[in-house]
Amino acid sequence: MNLKQKRVLPILAQVLAASISLYVLVISVGKTEIKSVLEETFNHRNVTARQRVIYSWDKDKVRIYQYSHSTFTGCEYTNCLLTYSSNPDDTKYADVVLVDFRSSQNVAQLLRLIKQNTAQDTVWLLDGLESPRYHWFKWRDFFNDFDGAITYTRDAAVYRPYGQLVQLNSSEVQIKSIYNTRKTKGAFAYVSNCFSGGYNRLKLMRQLGEYIDVDIYGGCTGRRPCALGDWGCEARLHAQYHFYLSWENSLCKDYITEKFWKVLSTDGYYIPVALGGLTLEEYTSVAPPNSFLHLYNFSSVAELGGYMKTLMANREAFDQYNAWRSSFKIQMYSEIKLCKLCEIANNPSKFKRKHSNMAKKFNSPMNCREIPQYQSFWYSLLNVLL
């Protein structure tokens, strides 16, 4: 190393040290500024007129919400921001906090945050569409710490069904009576999950197959009639059937999923044969008039199978179950009620603990029924262990 290089090195070292110090200073100031902006914008104790914050634990859920409603335009309240943060402590700036039933967050950490926010007006909502049989065990000790839920039950703080009935407007084309054309097969179903809570779904389907032809496809049976993604093949196949078995994996209050609503929304014109919910009224109150069969309406599987065979042999009677299509249509996965969330954010005292009896509403044994004669051995054992 020559003399010139020896003189330059200390200067470079000083320049580098000064640059690092400046960078640290900028970052520190930046963080302070960001924190002060958050506090000034979101802390409702200090700001009277401000933007309300709806905070989600789930980043993907925020994308789904924003896809459904890009803004709050058209809502009664429009001063809301839907956001996500990777820092749980940011919940202290929120007016509404959404926690997905399937959240991977530590429930103990969630409980700590909820307890810390009890003195504030923050409204904590569980968000999800799963059966309580699948999330009750995880959340059973924490339900009553939440203020309500966004879910499919009709008494939820924010009602969000899998599907809903919509009246056709005058410009929409009415369907002609061609429902039974080219139908030669009985009933079919897709079952991906062999496990079902409260009854043995496969066993019951196979018993129905003693009275009417039943084809069971999907991962549970390994039968795949069409290549993955071959929608044309599936449409041609499905059009041959008269019925689809819309049998839920759990028989719980208001739990009516896409298994039922998708059948009504398609143009295959097969009749859904439902099994779900606690009562038949849960279906008749939301479904199109005279649009489905339900096992609860029959004294036995044999009686149901006999009636299905009668409909297959009587085109006019079969068509009556699709007559509703001339007046209504089905909207799948009803719009996420962002307007309702913004209303809650602006009026927290009206919703805080108004729906707090969550343990009772989502307690699996109380809100789900069983068909003992069709229970599987493993499900019965699970009930004993829990």
C-alpha distance (Angstrom), angle and dihedral (degrees) to the residues before:
residue distance angle dihedral
M1 . . .
N2 3.80 . .
L3 3.80 127.1 .
K4 3.81 94.3 -99.7
Q5 3.81 91.9 55.2
K6 3.82 91.4 48.7
R7 3.83 90.0 55.4
V8 3.84 93.6 48.5
L9 3.83 97.3 50.4
P10 3.84 97.6 67.9
I11 3.80 89.9 48.8
L12 3.82 91.6 52.0
A13 3.78 90.5 48.3
Q14 3.80 91.1 53.2
V15 3.80 91.8 48.4
L16 3.81 91.1 49.8
A17 3.81 92.9 49.1
A18 3.80 91.3 49.0
S19 3.81 90.8 50.0
I20 3.79 92.2 51.7
S21 3.81 91.7 49.0
L22 3.79 91.1 49.5
Y23 3.85 91.5 49.1
V24 3.82 91.5 50.9
L25 3.79 90.4 48.6
V26 3.82 92.6 50.8
I27 3.81 92.1 48.5
S28 3.80 91.7 48.7
V29 3.77 93.0 48.4
G30 3.78 89.8 45.0
K31 3.81 92.4 54.1
T32 3.80 91.0 46.7
E33 3.79 91.1 50.4
I34 3.82 92.3 47.4
K35 3.80 91.0 49.6
S36 3.80 92.5 48.5
V37 3.80 91.4 49.2
L38 3.82 91.0 50.7
E39 3.77 92.2 49.0
E40 3.80 93.3 46.1
T41 3.81 93.1 46.8
F42 3.79 101.9 38.2
N43 3.80 107.5 28.0
H44 3.79 101.9 96.5
R45 3.78 92.3 -169.8
N46 3.81 89.0 71.5
V47 3.80 103.1 30.3
T48 3.79 122.6 54.3
A49 3.81 102.1 -174.7
R50 3.79 108.1 41.1
Q51 3.76 147.5 128.2
R52 3.79 113.4 -78.8
V53 3.79 117.1 -130.5
I54 3.82 125.1 -137.4
Y55 3.78 106.5 -169.8
S56 3.80 124.8 -163.2
W57 3.80 128.0 -163.5
D58 3.80 89.0 -153.4
K59 3.80 117.5 71.5
D60 3.81 92.4 -166.1
K61 3.81 90.8 51.9
V62 3.81 89.4 56.9
R63 3.81 89.2 55.0
I64 3.81 90.4 50.5
Y65 3.79 91.8 49.3
Q66 3.78 92.5 47.6
Y67 3.80 91.0 48.5
S68 3.79 89.8 53.6
H69 3.81 94.2 46.4
S70 3.79 117.3 10.8
T71 3.81 91.7 -170.1
F72 3.81 140.7 7.0
T73 3.79 90.5 -111.8
G74 3.79 110.6 141.8
C75 3.80 94.1 26.0
E76 3.79 122.6 118.9
Y77 3.81 86.4 -119.3
T78 3.80 117.9 38.7
N79 3.81 102.3 169.7
C80 3.82 96.8 95.1
L81 3.78 134.0 117.1
L82 3.82 121.7 -159.7
T83 3.77 109.9 -153.2
Y84 3.79 147.3 157.1
S85 3.78 131.7 -143.8
S86 3.77 132.2 -174.8
N87 3.81 89.2 -145.5
P88 3.84 111.1 83.6
D89 3.80 91.3 -159.5
D90 3.82 88.5 68.6
T91 3.80 87.3 77.6
K92 3.81 86.7 85.8
Y93 3.81 87.7 73.1
A94 3.83 93.7 51.9
D95 3.78 131.4 98.7
V96 3.81 93.5 -164.9
V97 3.81 125.8 23.4
L98 3.82 119.6 -162.6
V99 3.82 118.4 -156.3
D100 3.79 118.6 -173.3
F101 3.82 115.5 -132.6
R102 3.80 87.3 -129.2
S103 3.80 93.8 49.1
S104 3.78 114.8 146.1
Q105 3.79 90.1 -151.3
N106 3.77 116.6 120.2
V107 3.81 105.8 -94.8
A108 3.82 91.1 -147.7
Q109 3.80 89.6 57.5
L110 3.80 89.8 48.5
L111 3.78 91.1 51.3
R112 3.81 90.9 50.7
L113 3.80 90.9 52.9
I114 3.79 92.6 46.9
K115 3.81 91.1 50.8
Q116 3.80 90.0 49.9
N117 3.80 90.6 53.0
T118 3.81 98.0 47.8
A119 3.80 91.4 100.5
Q120 3.81 90.2 54.1
D121 3.79 130.1 70.2
T122 3.80 93.8 -112.8
V123 3.81 111.0 137.7
W124 3.82 114.6 -145.5
L125 3.81 116.5 -154.6
L126 3.80 130.5 -175.6
D127 3.79 110.0 -139.3
G128 3.80 126.3 -158.4
L129 3.78 150.0 97.0
E130 3.79 101.8 -135.4
S131 3.80 125.5 119.2
P132 3.82 114.7 -96.9
R133 3.81 87.9 -121.1
Y134 3.79 87.3 72.7
H135 3.81 101.6 43.5
W136 3.80 104.6 23.9
F137 3.82 95.3 88.2
K138 3.84 93.1 52.2
W139 3.81 95.9 46.7
R140 3.81 102.1 28.9
D141 3.83 94.0 109.5
F142 3.80 94.5 44.9
F143 3.83 107.0 42.3
N144 3.80 95.9 100.0
D145 3.80 91.6 52.9
F146 3.80 88.9 69.4
D147 3.79 124.7 79.0
G148 3.80 96.5 -140.1
A149 3.79 146.3 -48.3
I150 3.78 143.4 -98.5
T151 3.79 101.8 -137.6
Y152 3.81 149.1 113.6
T153 3.82 98.8 -81.0
R154 3.78 111.6 108.3
D155 3.81 93.0 -131.5
A156 3.83 94.1 52.9
A157 3.80 120.8 127.4
V158 3.82 86.0 -117.2
Y159 3.81 113.0 22.0
R160 3.81 113.4 -145.3
P161 3.83 113.8 167.2
Y162 3.80 125.3 -171.0
G163 3.80 88.6 -117.4
Q164 3.77 141.4 -6.8
L165 3.79 141.9 -159.8
V166 3.82 117.7 -103.2
Q167 3.81 127.2 -171.3
L168 3.82 115.0 -121.0
N169 3.78 115.2 -119.2
S170 3.81 122.6 -131.3
S171 3.81 94.0 -97.7
E172 3.81 95.4 57.0
V173 3.79 117.2 98.7
Q174 3.77 116.7 -111.8
I175 3.80 118.7 -127.8
K176 3.79 118.4 -113.5
S177 3.79 122.0 -133.3
I178 3.82 98.9 -94.1
Y179 3.78 96.8 118.3
N180 3.80 99.8 121.0
T181 3.82 97.9 41.6
R182 3.82 115.2 129.9
K183 3.81 94.7 -4.1
T184 3.80 113.2 144.0
K185 3.82 105.8 151.3
G186 3.80 132.0 78.0
A187 3.82 119.6 -136.2
F188 3.79 136.5 -26.8
A189 3.79 138.8 -174.8
Y190 3.79 140.3 -175.4
V191 3.80 114.2 -135.9
S192 3.80 116.3 -178.6
N193 3.82 97.9 165.5
C194 3.81 116.3 52.7
F195 3.81 91.5 -163.2
S196 3.80 117.4 87.9
G197 3.79 127.1 173.8
G198 3.78 120.9 -124.2
Y199 3.79 97.6 6.1
N200 3.80 142.5 30.4
R201 3.79 102.1 -102.3
L202 3.80 97.3 -172.7
K203 3.80 93.0 48.0
L204 3.80 91.1 51.7
M205 3.82 92.8 46.9
R206 3.79 90.6 51.1
Q207 3.79 90.8 49.8
L208 3.82 89.1 53.6
G209 3.81 85.7 52.1
E210 3.79 88.3 67.4
Y211 3.82 88.9 69.6
I212 3.82 103.2 31.9
D213 3.79 134.5 15.4
V214 3.83 109.6 -87.9
D215 3.82 124.9 -176.4
I216 3.81 116.6 -164.8
Y217 3.80 116.2 -161.8
G218 3.79 133.5 176.1
G219 3.77 142.0 65.9
C220 3.79 94.9 -46.6
T221 3.81 94.4 61.8
G222 3.82 97.4 24.8
R223 3.82 91.4 -129.2
R224 3.81 111.3 137.5
P225 3.81 111.6 172.3
C226 3.82 95.2 -177.2
A227 3.77 135.5 37.7
L228 3.80 115.3 -99.4
G229 3.79 109.1 -83.4
D230 3.81 95.5 11.6
W231 3.81 95.3 130.6
G232 3.79 92.9 168.3
C233 3.79 91.8 58.8
E234 3.80 91.3 47.9
A235 3.81 93.4 48.6
R236 3.82 91.9 51.0
L237 3.80 91.9 46.5
H238 3.81 96.2 46.4
A239 3.81 93.1 47.9
Q240 3.81 88.9 65.1
Y241 3.83 92.9 64.1
H242 3.78 128.8 84.7
F243 3.82 97.2 -158.4
Y244 3.79 142.9 29.6
L245 3.82 120.5 -154.7
S246 3.82 103.7 -131.1
W247 3.79 94.7 -172.8
E248 3.79 114.9 161.3
N249 3.80 124.1 -137.1
S250 3.82 88.0 -126.0
L251 3.79 131.8 31.5
C252 3.80 97.9 -138.7
K253 3.80 136.6 145.8
D254 3.85 112.3 -71.5
Y255 3.82 90.4 -14.8
I256 3.82 98.7 147.3
T257 3.80 109.5 148.7
E258 3.78 139.7 -176.0
K259 3.81 88.1 -75.7
F260 3.80 85.8 77.8
W261 3.80 104.0 28.9
K262 3.82 97.0 47.2
V263 3.80 90.8 56.5
L264 3.79 89.5 55.8
S265 3.81 92.8 44.7
T266 3.82 96.7 53.4
D267 3.80 127.5 82.1
G268 3.82 94.0 -127.7
Y269 3.82 88.8 100.0
Y270 3.80 95.4 -146.1
I271 3.78 117.3 144.7
P272 3.81 118.8 -115.3
V273 3.79 114.0 -125.4
A274 3.79 102.0 -156.2
L275 3.77 134.1 -154.0
G276 3.79 115.4 174.7
G277 3.77 146.5 85.0
L278 3.77 128.1 56.4
T279 3.80 95.4 -87.8
L280 3.79 140.6 16.9
E281 3.82 89.4 -117.5
E282 3.79 90.4 69.7
Y283 3.81 87.9 67.2
T284 3.81 100.2 37.7
S285 3.82 91.0 52.4
V286 3.82 94.3 58.8
A287 3.83 108.5 22.0
P288 3.82 127.9 82.7
P289 3.81 113.5 -86.2
N290 3.82 114.5 -86.7
S291 3.81 92.8 -4.4
F292 3.81 105.5 125.5
L293 3.80 148.7 25.8
H294 3.80 122.6 -125.9
L295 3.78 128.5 -161.7
Y296 3.81 89.9 -136.3
N297 3.81 87.4 67.4
F298 3.80 92.6 61.8
S299 3.78 131.0 67.1
S300 3.80 93.5 -135.9
V301 3.79 145.1 0.2
A302 3.80 88.1 -104.8
E303 3.81 91.5 57.3
L304 3.81 91.0 48.9
G305 3.81 91.6 49.6
G306 3.80 91.4 48.9
Y307 3.81 92.2 52.2
M308 3.81 91.6 48.5
K309 3.81 89.9 53.9
T310 3.81 89.2 50.6
L311 3.81 91.1 54.5
M312 3.81 91.6 48.3
A313 3.80 89.5 56.2
N314 3.82 94.8 45.7
R315 3.79 113.6 61.0
E316 3.79 94.7 -175.6
A317 3.80 92.7 52.7
F318 3.82 91.0 46.0
D319 3.80 91.8 50.7
Q320 3.79 91.1 56.3
Y321 3.81 88.8 69.6
N322 3.81 89.4 61.2
A323 3.80 98.2 40.6
W324 3.83 90.1 98.4
R325 3.82 88.8 72.0
S326 3.80 90.6 78.5
S327 3.83 90.2 65.9
F328 3.81 107.5 24.6
K329 3.78 144.2 37.8
I330 3.80 134.0 -165.1
Q331 3.78 124.6 -112.7
M332 3.79 110.2 -156.0
Y333 3.80 121.5 -141.5
S334 3.78 96.6 1.5
E335 3.77 115.9 -123.1
I336 3.76 114.6 -76.2
K337 3.77 105.3 -104.3
L338 3.80 99.3 -119.6
C339 3.79 90.0 153.5
K340 3.80 88.5 58.2
L341 3.80 91.2 49.2
C342 3.80 90.8 51.8
E343 3.80 89.6 49.1
I344 3.82 89.3 53.1
A345 3.81 90.9 47.8
N346 3.80 90.6 54.5
N347 3.82 95.3 43.8
P348 3.81 105.9 34.4
S349 3.79 95.2 154.9
K350 3.83 90.4 61.3
F351 3.81 91.7 56.4
K352 3.80 103.9 29.1
R353 3.82 106.2 116.5
K354 3.79 92.0 -17.0
H355 3.81 88.0 121.8
S356 3.79 96.1 28.8
N357 3.80 98.1 126.9
M358 3.77 86.5 90.1
A359 3.79 97.5 140.9
K360 3.80 91.0 61.4
K361 3.81 93.3 45.4
F362 3.78 95.2 48.4
N363 3.78 100.7 31.2
S364 3.80 102.2 125.7
P365 3.85 99.1 -147.0
M366 3.81 91.5 51.4
N367 3.79 99.4 44.4
C368 3.79 102.1 36.2
R369 3.78 128.9 66.6
E370 3.78 133.8 -150.6
I371 3.78 137.5 -144.5
P372 3.81 98.6 -145.5
Q373 3.80 97.1 -167.0
Y374 3.81 89.0 57.6
Q375 3.78 99.9 43.1
S376 3.77 118.4 123.7
F377 3.79 120.8 -124.8
W378 3.82 93.1 -117.9
Y379 3.81 93.7 50.4
S380 3.80 91.2 49.6
L381 3.82 89.8 50.1
L382 3.82 90.5 49.5
N383 3.80 90.8 53.8
V384 3.79 90.8 52.1
L385 3.83 92.5 49.7
L386 3.81 93.4 49.0
